[in-house]
Amino acid sequence: MVLQFNQELTLEEFLNLPPGEGDITYELVDGQAIPKMSPKKFHSKLTRAFLFLIDGWCQDKGEVCPELAIALTRHGRNWVPTPDLVYISKERLPDDWDEEGTCSVPPDLAIEIISPGQTFGEMALKAQDYLNAGVLRVWVVDSKARSITVFYPSAAPYTYIGDEVVTDSLFEGLQFTVEAVLKLAKIPAKNG
């Protein structure tokens, strides 16, 4: 469901909308309030696993937040996506950030977990939009393919699978494997 308005919403109008009913979260895309897909069991479990992993790593380095709305620009227009998880380093955190409001800076990392009904192609396009808006890394997590594809601003994406160790100089000291995260999330391996 898209909230329909006679004219496009400005960023200020979007930010002043009343909260969605139930657990509906909206994103501002092309001047319209678009509902974000409600996470399902595996999605929620993966978000929790990544939150646990990154929070343990970033103790004095920055903040990790699930479902944080970020004020960015996309194709020259206001865009307010709500990634499944973000990490923002202390260097990027504004001193005057109202922690109850929308994040006003591009995070170092945005994580998007593919939900039923979404495709990798859609998430890859969204990842490129994040990078174009100043996000430094985007991880697209596909629990069915048991993979994490890392998108970089100036290099081709790279897909990690299995027991290959995920590392990145931007997140020095953070190391894990896709299978370790899936195990932490208690997502069973597919047989056959």
C-alpha positions as CSV (number, residue, x, y, z in Angstrom):
1,M,0.0,0.0,0.0
2,V,1.3,3.4,-1.0
3,L,0.0,6.5,0.9
4,Q,-1.5,8.5,-1.9
5,F,-1.3,12.3,-1.9
6,N,-2.3,14.8,-4.6
7,Q,1.2,16.1,-4.7
8,E,4.6,14.7,-3.9
9,L,5.6,14.8,-0.3
10,T,8.5,17.0,0.7
11,L,11.1,15.6,3.1
12,E,9.6,17.7,6.0
13,E,6.0,16.5,5.2
14,F,7.2,12.8,5.1
15,L,9.1,13.2,8.4
16,N,5.9,14.7,10.0
17,L,3.6,11.9,8.9
18,P,1.9,10.0,11.8
19,P,3.4,6.6,12.5
20,G,2.1,3.7,10.3
21,E,-0.5,1.3,11.7
22,G,0.8,-1.8,13.4
23,D,4.4,-2.5,12.5
24,I,4.3,-0.7,9.1
25,T,7.4,1.3,8.4
26,Y,7.4,3.7,5.4
27,E,10.2,4.9,3.1
28,L,10.2,8.1,1.1
29,V,10.7,7.2,-2.6
30,D,10.1,9.6,-5.5
31,G,7.9,11.8,-3.3
32,Q,5.6,8.9,-2.1
33,A,5.5,7.1,1.3
34,I,6.1,3.4,0.4
35,P,5.6,0.7,3.0
36,K,8.7,-1.4,3.7
37,M,8.2,-5.1,3.7
38,S,7.5,-6.4,7.1
39,P,10.3,-8.8,8.2
40,K,9.5,-12.5,8.5
41,K,11.1,-15.1,10.8
42,F,14.4,-15.8,9.0
43,H,14.7,-12.1,8.1
44,S,14.3,-11.1,11.8
45,K,16.7,-13.8,13.0
46,L,19.3,-12.6,10.5
47,T,18.9,-9.0,11.5
48,R,19.4,-10.0,15.2
49,A,22.5,-12.1,14.3
50,F,24.1,-9.2,12.4
51,L,23.2,-6.8,15.2
52,F,24.9,-9.1,17.8
53,L,28.0,-9.6,15.6
54,I,28.5,-5.9,14.7
55,D,27.6,-4.6,18.1
56,G,30.2,-6.8,19.7
57,W,32.8,-5.5,17.2
58,C,32.0,-1.8,17.3
59,Q,31.9,-1.1,21.0
60,D,33.9,2.2,20.9
61,K,33.9,2.7,17.1
62,G,30.3,3.8,16.4
63,E,26.7,2.8,16.5
64,V,24.8,-0.1,15.0
65,C,21.0,0.4,14.6
66,P,18.2,-1.8,13.2
67,E,15.5,-0.2,11.0
68,L,16.9,3.3,11.2
69,A,15.5,5.8,8.6
70,I,18.2,7.7,6.8
71,A,17.7,11.1,5.0
72,L,19.6,10.7,1.7
73,T,19.2,11.8,-1.9
74,R,18.4,9.6,-4.9
75,H,18.4,10.8,-8.5
76,G,18.5,14.4,-7.1
77,R,15.4,13.9,-4.9
78,N,14.9,13.4,-1.2
79,W,15.0,9.7,-0.3
80,V,14.4,8.2,3.1
81,P,15.2,4.4,3.1
82,T,15.1,2.3,6.2
83,P,17.8,-0.4,5.9
84,D,17.5,-3.6,7.9
85,L,20.6,-2.5,9.8
86,V,23.1,0.3,9.6
87,Y,26.5,1.0,11.2
88,I,27.7,4.6,11.6
89,S,31.3,5.3,12.7
90,K,32.0,7.9,15.4
91,E,33.7,10.0,12.6
92,R,30.4,10.2,10.7
93,L,28.0,10.7,13.7
94,P,27.0,14.3,13.9
95,D,27.4,15.8,17.4
96,D,23.9,17.3,17.2
97,W,22.1,14.2,16.0
98,D,18.6,14.0,17.5
99,E,18.6,10.2,18.3
100,E,14.8,10.2,18.1
101,G,14.9,11.5,14.5
102,T,16.0,10.4,11.1
103,C,19.7,9.9,10.6
104,S,21.1,12.9,8.7
105,V,24.3,11.4,7.4
106,P,25.0,8.4,5.1
107,P,26.1,5.5,7.2
108,D,29.3,3.6,6.7
109,L,27.3,0.4,6.2
110,A,23.8,-0.4,5.2
111,I,22.6,-4.1,5.3
112,E,19.6,-5.2,3.3
113,I,18.2,-8.7,3.8
114,I,16.3,-10.1,0.8
115,S,12.7,-10.8,1.9
116,P,10.2,-13.1,0.1
117,G,8.8,-11.2,-2.8
118,Q,12.1,-9.2,-3.3
119,T,14.7,-10.1,-5.9
120,F,18.5,-9.8,-5.8
121,G,18.3,-7.5,-8.8
122,E,16.0,-5.1,-6.9
123,M,18.4,-5.1,-4.0
124,A,21.4,-4.6,-6.2
125,L,19.8,-1.4,-7.7
126,K,19.0,-0.2,-4.2
127,A,22.6,-0.9,-3.1
128,Q,23.8,1.3,-6.0
129,D,21.4,4.0,-4.9
130,Y,22.9,3.8,-1.4
131,L,26.5,4.0,-2.7
132,N,25.6,7.0,-4.9
133,A,24.1,8.7,-1.8
134,G,27.4,8.4,0.1
135,V,27.0,5.1,1.9
136,L,30.5,3.4,2.0
137,R,29.4,-0.3,1.9
138,V,26.2,-2.2,1.3
139,W,25.7,-5.8,2.2
140,V,22.9,-7.6,0.5
141,V,22.1,-10.8,2.4
142,D,20.4,-13.7,0.6
143,S,19.4,-16.4,3.1
144,K,18.1,-18.8,0.4
145,A,21.4,-18.5,-1.6
146,R,23.3,-18.5,1.7
147,S,25.4,-15.5,0.5
148,I,26.4,-11.9,1.3
149,T,27.2,-9.6,-1.6
150,V,29.3,-6.6,-0.7
151,F,28.8,-3.5,-2.8
152,Y,31.7,-1.0,-2.9
153,P,31.7,2.6,-4.3
154,S,34.6,2.1,-6.6
155,A,34.9,-1.7,-7.2
156,A,32.8,-4.5,-8.5
157,P,30.5,-6.2,-5.9
158,Y,31.9,-9.4,-4.4
159,T,29.8,-12.3,-3.2
160,Y,30.8,-14.4,-0.2
161,I,29.5,-17.9,0.4
162,G,30.0,-20.7,2.7
163,D,33.1,-20.6,5.0
164,E,34.9,-17.8,3.1
165,V,35.9,-15.2,5.6
166,V,34.3,-11.8,5.2
167,T,36.7,-9.0,5.9
168,D,37.0,-5.4,4.9
169,S,39.6,-2.8,5.6
170,L,36.8,-0.3,6.4
171,F,35.8,-2.5,9.3
172,E,39.2,-3.5,10.7
173,G,39.0,-6.5,13.0
174,L,35.5,-7.6,11.9
175,Q,35.7,-11.1,10.5
176,F,33.0,-13.8,10.0
177,T,31.7,-16.3,7.5
178,V,28.3,-16.5,6.0
179,E,27.7,-19.9,7.5
180,A,28.7,-18.6,10.9
181,V,26.0,-15.8,10.7
182,L,23.4,-18.3,9.4
183,K,24.2,-20.6,12.3
184,L,24.0,-17.8,14.8
185,A,20.6,-16.9,13.3
186,K,19.6,-20.6,13.6
187,I,18.8,-20.8,9.9
188,P,19.2,-24.5,8.9
189,A,21.2,-25.6,5.9
190,K,19.3,-26.9,3.0
191,N,19.8,-30.6,2.3
192,G,20.5,-31.9,-1.2
